């Protein structure tokens, strides 16, 4: 006689935390959310047309927008109170009203050309904006605190790479800063 044995395996707490939520957020865009790290990643091409991740807004700690995404619409990441790190790869040309509203403080690493930032894109949010060095459009935005800000001098922009001493350079990739070369670093107060 054959005996059937059915075992139901319940994931451990650590395994359950690694389950990834995902879906679509535009005609050719997908999103994934890693519950273990709190990382939301948007990939594909085109405009973000919906924000299904907002039901998890309090869990999102990091956002990665991959190359090919063109528009961040109004309110897309509003009220993501624990969002701290945003990496935007080349392609985004527009950031809508309230896209990052009420998110507290964000370190935003922007690669590529400067998009159009609609007034109020980061209402009640302090953003430290890192951008490609030497791009006049980014430099102009960095100097115009009234436009970038709402918090004026609390908002500061930095280049993604540059010099930090006579023979030292730095690069910023995501949340990692690398200093290379030899010699003494410049003093910063």
C-alpha positions in Angstrom: 0.0 0.0 0.0 1.2 3.5 -0.8 1.0 6.1 1.9 0.9 9.7 0.9 2.6 12.1 3.1 1.8 15.8 2.8 4.1 18.2 4.6 3.3 21.9 4.7 6.5 23.9 5.0 6.0 27.3 6.6 8.7 29.8 5.9 10.8 30.9 8.8 10.6 34.6 9.8 13.9 35.3 8.0 12.8 33.6 4.8 9.4 35.3 4.9 11.1 38.7 5.1 12.9 38.0 1.8 9.6 37.6 -0.2 9.5 40.3 -2.9 6.3 42.1 -3.9 6.1 43.2 -7.6 3.8 44.4 -10.3 3.4 46.9 -13.1 3.4 50.6 -12.8 3.2 51.7 -16.5 2.8 50.3 -19.9 6.4 49.0 -20.1 7.4 49.4 -16.4 7.6 46.9 -13.6 8.4 47.4 -9.9 9.8 45.1 -7.2 9.9 45.6 -3.5 12.4 43.7 -1.4 10.9 43.5 2.1 14.2 42.4 3.6 16.1 45.6 2.6 13.1 48.0 2.1 14.3 48.6 -1.5 11.8 49.5 -4.2 13.2 49.2 -7.8 11.5 50.4 -10.9 12.6 49.1 -14.3 11.6 49.2 -18.0 10.9 52.1 -20.2 8.3 54.9 -20.2 6.3 56.9 -17.7 5.3 55.7 -14.3 1.5 55.8 -14.4 0.5 54.3 -11.1 2.0 53.9 -7.6 0.9 50.6 -6.2 3.8 50.6 -3.7 2.2 53.4 -1.7 0.3 50.8 0.4 3.8 50.0 1.7 4.9 53.6 1.9 6.2 53.3 5.5 8.4 50.3 4.6 10.3 51.9 1.7 13.8 52.9 2.7 15.6 53.0 -0.7 14.4 53.7 -4.2 16.2 52.8 -7.4 14.8 54.1 -10.7 16.6 52.3 -13.5 17.6 53.7 -16.9 14.7 54.1 -19.2 12.1 55.5 -16.8 11.0 58.9 -18.3 8.5 60.5 -15.9 8.0 60.5 -12.2 4.4 61.7 -11.8 2.6 63.7 -9.2 2.6 62.1 -5.8 4.5 59.0 -6.9 6.5 58.6 -3.7 4.6 60.9 -1.4 4.5 60.1 2.3 7.3 57.5 2.1 8.4 58.7 5.6 11.3 56.2 5.9 12.7 56.8 2.4 16.3 57.9 2.7 18.2 57.0 -0.5 17.1 57.5 -4.0 19.2 56.6 -7.1 17.9 57.8 -10.5 19.7 56.4 -13.5 19.6 58.4 -16.9 16.3 59.0 -18.6 14.0 60.8 -16.3 12.9 64.1 -17.9 10.1 65.2 -15.6 9.4 65.1 -11.9 5.8 66.0 -10.9 4.2 68.0 -8.1 4.5 66.3 -4.8 6.4 63.4 -6.3 8.6 63.2 -3.1 6.3 65.2 -0.8 6.4 64.6 3.0 9.3 62.2 2.9 11.5 63.9 5.6 15.1 63.8 4.4 16.4 62.1 1.2 19.9 61.7 -0.2 19.2 61.7 -3.9 21.9 60.4 -6.4 21.0 61.6 -9.8 22.8 60.3 -12.9 22.2 61.9 -16.3 20.6 65.1 -17.5 18.7 67.4 -15.2 14.9 66.8 -15.6 12.2 69.4 -15.3 11.3 69.7 -11.6 7.8 71.0 -11.1 7.3 73.5 -8.3 6.5 71.6 -5.1 8.1 68.3 -6.3 9.5 67.7 -2.8 7.1 69.7 -0.5 8.1 69.4 3.2 11.1 67.2 2.3 14.7 68.1 2.6 16.7 66.7 -0.3 20.5 66.5 -0.6 20.9 66.3 -4.3 24.0 64.7 -5.8 24.4 65.2 -9.6 27.0 64.9 -12.4 29.8 67.4 -12.1 30.2 70.2 -14.6 26.6 70.2 -16.1 25.5 73.8 -16.2 21.8 72.9 -15.9 22.5 71.1 -12.7 24.8 73.8 -11.4 22.1 76.4 -12.0 19.5 74.4 -10.2 21.9 73.9 -7.2 22.4 77.7 -6.9 18.6 78.4 -7.1 17.7 77.3 -3.5 14.3 78.9 -3.8 13.4 76.6 -6.7 15.1 73.5 -5.4 14.1 74.1 -1.9 11.3 75.4 0.1 13.9 74.9 2.8 16.4 77.1 1.1 19.9 76.6 2.5 19.0 73.3 4.1 19.0 71.8 0.6 22.5 71.3 -0.7 23.7 69.8 -4.0 26.9 68.0 -4.5 28.7 66.6 -7.6 28.9 62.8 -8.0 32.7 63.1 -8.5 35.5 65.6 -8.1 38.6 66.6 -6.4 39.1 66.6 -2.6 42.8 67.3 -2.4 45.8 68.1 -4.5 46.2 64.4 -5.6 42.8 63.0 -4.4 39.5 62.4 -6.1 36.2 61.1 -4.9 33.3 59.3 -6.7 29.9 58.6 -5.3 28.0 55.5 -6.6 24.7 55.0 -4.8 25.4 55.2 -1.1 29.1 54.4 -1.5 31.8 57.1 -1.6 35.3 56.1 -2.8 38.3 58.4 -2.3 41.4 57.6 -4.4 44.9 58.9 -4.8 47.6 60.0 -2.4 48.3 62.9 -0.1 46.3 65.1 2.2 42.6 65.7 1.9 41.2 69.2 1.8 39.8 70.6 5.0 36.0 70.8 5.3 34.2 72.6 8.0 
